[in-house]
Amino acid sequence: MPGCLRSESGNTALYATVVLPIVITLAVVGMDISTWQSLRQNAQREVDRIAYEASLFLPNDEAAAQHVYQSVAALPQLELALSQSGQQLLNITTSSVTFTAKVEHKSVFDHFLAASSGANHFFNAYASSSASTVPEDVVLIVSDANSLRPPAYNTWGNAIDWPASSYFNLIGQPSYVFDPPNEPPIYWPQWWESDFFTETFRRWATQLCYNAAVTPLKLAAMQITDVLGSGALNRTAVLFTPGDAAGGAGFSLGKALLFADEPAAATHWSGYYEARSASGNEACVYFADETTTTNQRYALPSPPFAYISPATSLPCSNRIAVSPLGSPVGHQPDPALGRLEDCFVGGGASVQEIIYFHAVRPHPHEANGGNITRAAAFALAALIQGTHVPTQEALDRRKNLTSKVVRRIVVLTDFLPDPGDAEFTTLLSELEQAAKATKLTFLVFQHTDLPASTKALNEARAASINAASPNASAQLATDAEELNRLAGSFIHKDRQLALRI
């Protein structure tokens, strides 16, 4: 009997001195681990949220970084983690936000450890996240039809808002030393003989490049290409319709589908020249050149968003090789005279310059808008080829986002194609195929000088397009400000992001 009591007493002593402390220790460790795990999970949720929200600011990497700093600072338990070299583990580009934060957990044992060592002891939990804008391949189609320029020897707007380029004030009347042809099929341009010094002619000639109808379209196109082009994962292309030739393909190429800074991303400078008006893209360069005109009225505007570096936006040091001011004889901006720099016309012009210095062509849209439809079909083929057979450059940049590319065709125009036309119906059907799924967006400028009949036709066609397919839409703008808003909203509409790529 006493032996049993001794056994129970020994068991109790063993439990009190050995087992109980172990149980308590394990319980405390479990609580510590559970608390640490909870802190880590909460930290991960916060870091994911901050990364996602910051990515919404892209491609403005400075605004994205500021959001990360402010958001982390607003959460006392979080702070940006440091690498072994002491650098913050934060990497923000125009396409992605990646960062690591830490949260400190003070262990229950810290009370005992601090009493024995005189120092506090913490366990750190780390959370990392990366959010990226999903890559976009976008083909921009810009109208250059004659509905965007005044009829011959007429002008649009007032002389204060849309004056003649100052270029005309700095040169003498061109002269020639041969008898000009005046028999069909060749006629010498009339302006050489009588119209050159008239204000009407000079304003009209200037408005073949810049006027209240085409300039807003150009600026909207530049806004879109500027923002998309600044994203390291995006590719853009530019087409013009109906383009250089009347009939035929119905479009001309301004830039192929490439990254903005890709080595092969050369733009296509058109040598188009309209002899009877001495108009062409080269004339647009002269009319806008500040050095030549000493006037900023038609100077190339700064990008709507200052994301593109000067090295990217102005790869050539000069546009004009020989100033026309040095030799007023033969003033006409004929590409054959070679007055533009080889760098500029040989692929070095930025996409913004290609758009802004593009002269309105003298030929119209086709009645059914077939030229626009064919341009969109060409764009779709380029997008499919570009995403289904990606280049090594695209694979290297996009990595595991290669298969997530969003494809879009955006048409900036003052005229819509006929949605009932067979070619357009075929185009809509192809847009909806799973392998080709592409969004087609029309931004239509119902400018002041567009005939009322055309405006009504656009309204009817826009309604039909919006009802015909979920992959196609048409939005109408009646002034430059509204068009600019539409272009801005398009950039961020249906934006797709990938979290923790």
C-alpha positions in Angstrom: 0.0 0.0 0.0 2.7 2.5 0.8 4.5 1.4 -2.3 1.4 2.4 -4.4 1.3 5.8 -2.7 4.9 6.3 -3.5 4.2 5.4 -7.1 1.4 7.9 -7.4 3.4 10.6 -5.8 6.3 9.8 -8.1 4.0 10.0 -11.2 2.6 13.3 -10.0 6.0 14.7 -9.5 7.1 13.4 -12.9 4.0 15.0 -14.6 4.5 18.3 -12.7 8.2 18.5 -13.4 8.6 17.0 -16.9 5.3 16.4 -18.8 3.4 19.5 -17.8 6.2 21.9 -18.9 6.5 20.1 -22.2 2.7 20.2 -22.8 2.6 23.9 -21.9 5.6 24.6 -24.1 4.1 22.8 -27.1 0.8 24.6 -26.5 2.6 28.0 -26.5 4.7 27.0 -29.5 1.4 26.0 -31.3 -0.1 29.3 -30.4 3.0 31.1 -31.6 3.0 29.2 -34.9 -0.8 29.8 -35.3 -0.4 33.5 -34.6 2.6 33.7 -36.9 0.7 31.9 -39.7 -2.3 34.2 -39.3 0.0 37.2 -39.4 1.7 35.9 -42.5 -1.7 35.2 -44.2 -3.0 38.6 -43.4 0.2 40.2 -44.6 -0.1 38.2 -47.9 -3.6 39.4 -48.4 -2.6 43.0 -47.8 0.5 42.7 -50.1 -1.7 41.2 -52.9 -4.2 44.0 -52.5 -1.5 46.7 -52.6 0.2 45.1 -55.6 -3.1 44.9 -57.5 -4.1 48.4 -56.7 -0.6 49.8 -57.7 -0.7 48.0 -61.0 -3.9 49.9 -61.9 -1.6 53.0 -62.2 0.6 51.4 -64.8 2.2 52.3 -67.1 2.8 55.3 -64.7 5.5 53.5 -62.7 6.1 56.6 -60.4 2.4 56.7 -59.4 2.4 52.9 -58.8 5.5 53.2 -56.6 4.0 56.1 -54.6 0.9 53.9 -54.0 3.0 51.1 -52.6 4.9 53.4 -50.3 1.7 55.1 -49.0 -0.2 51.8 -48.6 2.5 50.1 -46.7 3.1 53.1 -44.4 -0.6 53.1 -43.6 -0.3 49.6 -42.1 1.9 49.8 -39.0 2.4 46.1 -38.9 3.9 46.1 -42.4 7.2 47.4 -43.8 9.1 46.9 -47.0 11.6 44.1 -46.7 15.2 44.6 -47.4 17.7 42.5 -49.4 21.0 41.4 -47.9 22.6 44.5 -49.5 20.0 46.7 -47.7 18.0 47.5 -50.8 14.2 47.5 -50.7 12.7 44.4 -52.3 10.6 46.6 -54.6 10.6 46.4 -58.4 8.2 48.5 -60.5 8.2 48.7 -64.3 5.7 50.2 -66.7 4.1 46.7 -66.9 4.5 45.1 -63.4 4.6 45.7 -59.7 6.7 43.3 -57.5 7.5 43.8 -53.9 8.1 42.0 -50.6 6.9 43.2 -47.2 7.6 41.8 -43.7 5.6 41.7 -40.5 7.2 41.2 -37.0 5.7 38.7 -34.5 6.8 38.9 -30.9 6.8 35.4 -29.4 5.2 34.6 -26.0 8.7 33.3 -25.1 10.1 36.7 -25.7 9.1 37.7 -22.1 11.5 35.0 -20.8 14.2 35.6 -23.4 14.1 39.3 -22.8 14.5 38.8 -19.0 17.5 36.5 -19.5 19.2 38.3 -22.4 17.9 41.9 -22.0 16.8 42.1 -25.6 13.6 41.7 -27.5 13.2 38.8 -29.9 11.0 38.8 -33.0 10.0 36.3 -35.6 9.5 37.8 -39.1 6.9 36.7 -41.6 7.4 37.7 -45.2 4.9 38.1 -48.0 5.7 38.7 -51.7 3.4 39.6 -54.6 3.6 40.5 -58.2 0.9 42.0 -60.3 1.3 42.6 -64.0 -0.8 44.2 -66.7 -1.8 41.5 -69.2 0.0 42.1 -72.5 -1.9 43.7 -75.3 -1.5 43.6 -79.0 -3.3 46.6 -80.5 -3.6 47.7 -84.1 -4.7 51.3 -84.5 -6.4 52.2 -87.8 -6.5 56.0 -88.4 -8.7 57.5 -91.1 -7.0 59.8 -93.7 -9.9 60.2 -96.1 -10.8 63.5 -97.9 -13.8 64.0 -95.5 -11.2 65.2 -93.0 -10.0 68.1 -95.1 -11.6 71.1 -96.7 -12.6 71.0 -100.4 -10.1 72.7 -102.8 -9.4 76.3 -101.9 -11.8 76.4 -99.0 -11.0 76.6 -95.3 -12.5 75.3 -92.1 -12.7 77.2 -88.8 -11.5 80.7 -88.1 -8.1 82.2 -89.0 -7.2 82.6 -85.3 -7.6 79.0 -84.3 -6.6 77.5 -87.6 -4.3 80.0 -89.4 -1.9 79.4 -92.3 1.4 77.9 -91.2 4.1 80.6 -90.6 6.2 78.6 -93.0 4.6 80.5 -95.9 5.7 83.8 -94.5 9.4 82.9 -94.7 9.8 81.9 -98.3 9.5 83.5 -101.7 7.3 82.4 -104.5 8.7 79.3 -106.2 9.9 79.7 -109.7 10.8 77.4 -112.6 13.0 77.7 -115.6 11.0 75.6 -118.1 7.6 75.7 -119.7 5.1 73.9 -117.5 2.8 71.3 -119.1 -0.8 72.6 -119.4 -2.3 69.9 -121.6 -4.0 66.7 -120.4 -3.3 64.4 -118.8 -0.7 66.7 -117.0 -1.5 70.1 -115.6 0.9 72.3 -113.8 -0.4 73.1 -110.3 -2.5 76.3 -110.4 -1.0 77.7 -107.2 2.4 78.1 -108.7 1.0 80.8 -111.0 -1.6 82.7 -109.1 -2.7 81.3 -105.7 0.5 81.1 -103.8 0.3 84.4 -102.0 -3.4 84.3 -101.1 -4.4 83.7 -97.5 -7.1 81.3 -98.5 -4.7 79.0 -100.4 -2.1 79.0 -97.6 -4.7 78.2 -94.9 -6.2 75.5 -97.2 -2.8 74.0 -97.8 -2.0 74.0 -94.1 -5.4 72.3 -93.4 -4.4 69.3 -95.5 -2.3 68.5 -92.5 -3.9 70.2 -89.5 -7.5 71.2 -89.0 -10.3 70.9 -86.5 -11.4 67.6 -87.9 -8.2 65.6 -88.4 -6.0 67.0 -85.7 -8.3 65.7 -82.8 -8.2 62.2 -84.4 -4.4 62.4 -84.6 -4.1 63.5 -81.0 -6.4 60.7 -79.8 -4.4 58.2 -81.8 -1.1 59.5 -80.3 -2.6 59.3 -76.8 -3.4 55.6 -77.3 -0.1 54.7 -78.8 1.8 56.7 -76.2 0.2 54.8 -73.3 0.2 51.4 -74.8 3.7 51.8 -76.2 5.1 52.7 -72.8 4.1 49.3 -71.5 7.1 46.9 -71.9 4.8 44.0 -72.7 2.5 45.7 -75.2 2.9 45.7 -79.0 1.2 48.2 -81.3 0.8 48.7 -85.0 -0.6 51.6 -87.0 -2.5 51.6 -90.3 -4.1 54.5 -92.3 -7.2 54.2 -94.4 -7.9 54.6 -97.3 -4.2 55.2 -97.4 -1.9 56.4 -100.2 -3.7 54.9 -103.2 -7.3 55.3 -104.2 -9.0 51.9 -104.3 -6.9 48.8 -104.1 -6.0 47.5 -100.6 -7.6 50.6 -99.0 -5.0 51.1 -96.3 -1.3 51.8 -95.9 1.1 50.8 -93.1 2.6 53.2 -90.6 4.1 50.8 -88.1 4.2 47.0 -87.9 3.1 45.1 -84.9 6.2 45.4 -82.6 7.2 46.5 -79.2 7.9 50.2 -78.9 11.6 49.7 -78.2 12.1 46.5 -80.2 15.2 46.8 -82.4 13.2 46.0 -85.5 10.4 48.5 -84.6 11.1 50.8 -87.6 8.2 53.0 -88.7 7.2 53.4 -92.3 7.5 56.9 -93.7 5.3 57.5 -96.7 6.8 59.4 -99.7 3.2 60.3 -100.8 3.2 63.5 -102.7 0.2 65.4 -104.2 1.6 67.6 -106.9 -1.4 69.7 -107.6 -1.5 71.0 -104.0 2.2 70.3 -103.1 0.8 68.3 -100.2 2.2 65.3 -98.5 3.6 64.1 -95.2 6.8 66.1 -95.9 4.7 69.3 -96.2 3.3 68.5 -92.7 6.8 68.4 -91.3 7.6 71.8 -92.8 4.4 73.4 -91.6 5.0 72.2 -88.0 8.7 72.6 -87.7 9.5 75.3 -85.1 13.0 75.9 -86.4 11.7 76.6 -89.8 8.5 78.5 -89.0 9.7 80.2 -85.7 6.2 79.4 -84.5 4.8 76.7 -82.2 1.2 76.8 -83.5 1.5 73.4 -85.3 4.5 72.0 -83.5 4.4 68.4 -82.5 2.6 68.3 -79.1 4.2 66.7 -76.1 2.7 63.2 -75.5 -0.5 63.3 -73.5 1.2 61.2 -70.9 4.9 61.7 -70.4 5.8 58.0 -70.1 8.0 57.7 -73.2 11.6 58.7 -72.8 13.1 61.3 -75.2 15.4 58.6 -76.5 12.4 56.6 -77.6 10.2 59.3 -78.9 12.9 61.2 -80.8 15.5 58.7 -82.1 16.7 61.1 -84.9 18.4 64.3 -84.0 16.8 66.2 -86.9 13.9 65.8 -89.3 15.0 68.3 -92.0 18.4 67.8 -93.6 18.5 71.0 -95.7 16.4 74.0 -94.6 14.1 75.1 -97.4 14.9 78.7 -96.3 18.3 78.4 -97.9 16.8 77.8 -101.3 13.3 79.1 -101.9 13.4 78.0 -105.6 11.6 74.8 -105.9 9.8 75.2 -102.6 7.5 72.3 -103.1 8.1 69.6 -100.5 8.8 66.9 -103.1 10.4 63.8 -101.6 12.6 63.6 -104.7 14.5 66.6 -103.4 15.7 64.6 -100.4 15.4 67.4 -97.8 14.4 65.1 -95.0 17.1 63.3 -92.9 17.8 59.7 -94.0 17.4 58.6 -90.3 13.9 60.1 -90.2 12.5 58.7 -93.4 14.4 55.4 -93.0 12.5 54.1 -90.0 13.7 56.5 -87.3 10.6 58.6 -87.0 8.6 57.8 -83.8 5.1 56.5 -84.1 3.8 59.8 -82.8 5.6 61.6 -85.6 4.2 59.1 -88.2 0.7 59.9 -87.0 1.0 63.7 -86.6 2.9 64.4 -89.8 0.4 62.4 -91.9 -1.4 64.5 -94.6 -5.0 63.9 -95.4 -5.4 62.1 -98.7 -7.6 63.4 -101.5 -9.6 60.2 -102.0 -12.7 59.2 -100.1 -13.9 56.2 -98.1 -15.7 53.7 -100.1 -19.5 54.1 -99.9 -19.9 50.9 -97.8 -16.7 51.5 -95.9 -15.0 48.5 -97.5 -11.6 50.1 -97.1 -12.1 50.2 -93.3 -13.3 46.6 -93.3 -10.3 45.4 -95.3 -7.9 47.3 -93.0 -9.5 45.7 -90.0 -9.3 42.2 -91.6 -5.6 42.8 -92.3 -5.2 43.9 -88.7 -6.9 40.8 -87.4 -4.6 38.5 -89.5 -1.5 40.4 -88.2 -2.8 40.0 -84.6 -3.5 36.3 -85.0 -0.1 35.6 -86.6 1.6 37.7 -83.9 0.1 35.9 -81.0 -0.2 32.3 -82.3 3.3 32.4 -83.7 5.1 34.7 -81.2 8.6 36.0 -81.9 11.4 35.1 -79.6 11.4 38.7 -78.4 7.7 38.3 -77.3 8.4 35.0 -75.6 11.4 36.4 -73.7 9.5 39.4 -72.5 6.1 38.0 -71.8 7.1 34.6 -70.4 4.2 32.9 -68.8 1.8 35.7 -69.9 2.4 34.9 -73.6 -0.8 32.9 -73.8 -2.9 35.6 -72.0 -2.4 38.3 -74.7 -5.4 40.6 -75.3 -6.0 41.5 -78.9 -7.7 44.8 -80.0 -8.4 46.7 -83.2 -9.2 50.4 -82.7 -10.4 52.5 -85.6 -10.4 56.3 -85.3 -12.6 57.6 -88.1 -15.3 60.0 -89.1 -17.1 57.3 -91.2 -18.4 53.8 -90.3 -18.5 50.8 -92.6 -21.8 49.2 -93.5 -22.5 46.5 -90.9 -24.8 44.7 -93.4 -22.0 44.4 -95.9 -20.9 40.8 -96.5 -17.3 41.5 -95.8 -18.1 43.2 -92.5 -20.3 40.3 -91.5 -17.5 37.9 -92.2 -15.2 40.1 -90.1 -17.5 40.0 -87.1 -17.8 36.2 -87.4 -14.0 35.9 -87.3 -13.7 38.2 -84.4 -15.9 35.9 -82.3 -14.1 32.7 -83.0 -12.3 31.4 -79.9 -8.9 31.2 -81.6 -9.3 34.7 -83.0 -11.2 36.4 -80.2 -10.4 40.1 -80.8 -12.1 43.3 -79.7 -13.0 45.8 -82.5 -13.7 49.4 -81.3 -14.7 52.3 -83.5 -14.1 55.8 -82.1 -16.1 58.0 -84.5 -15.6 61.8 -84.7 -18.8 63.5 -85.8 -16.8 66.8 -86.5 -18.5 70.1 -87.3 -17.7 70.0 -91.0 -19.1 66.4 -91.5 -22.3 66.5 -93.6 -25.5 66.0 -91.7 -26.3 63.0 -93.9 -23.0 61.3 -93.0 -23.6 61.9 -89.3 -27.0 60.3 -89.5 -25.6 57.4 -91.4 -22.9 56.9 -88.7 -25.5 57.0 -86.0 -27.5 54.3 -87.7 -24.5 52.1 -88.4 -23.2 52.5 -84.9 -26.4 51.2 -83.4 -26.3 48.2 -85.7 -22.7 47.4 -84.9 -23.3 47.6 -81.2 -26.2 45.3 -81.5 -24.5 42.8 -83.9 -21.6 41.5 -81.8 -20.2 41.5 -78.3 -16.8 41.8 -79.8 -17.5 45.0 -81.8 -18.6 48.5 -80.6 -18.9 52.0 -81.9 -18.8 55.2 -79.9 -19.6 58.6 -81.3 -18.0 61.9 -80.2 -19.2 65.3 -81.4 -16.3 67.4 -80.2 -12.6 67.1 -79.6 -12.9 66.9 -75.8 -15.3 64.0 -76.0 -13.1 62.2 -78.5 -10.2 62.6 -76.2 -12.2 61.2 -73.2 -13.2 58.2 -75.3 -9.6 57.5 -76.2 -8.6 57.8 -72.6 -11.3 55.5 -71.3 -10.5 53.0 -74.0 -7.0 52.6 -72.7 -8.2 51.5 -69.3 -11.5 49.8 -70.3 -11.7 46.0 -69.6 -8.2 46.2 -68.2 -6.9 42.8 -67.3 -4.3 42.1 -64.6 -2.4 39.0 -63.6 -1.7 38.6 -59.8 1.3 36.7 -58.5 2.7 35.9 -62.0 
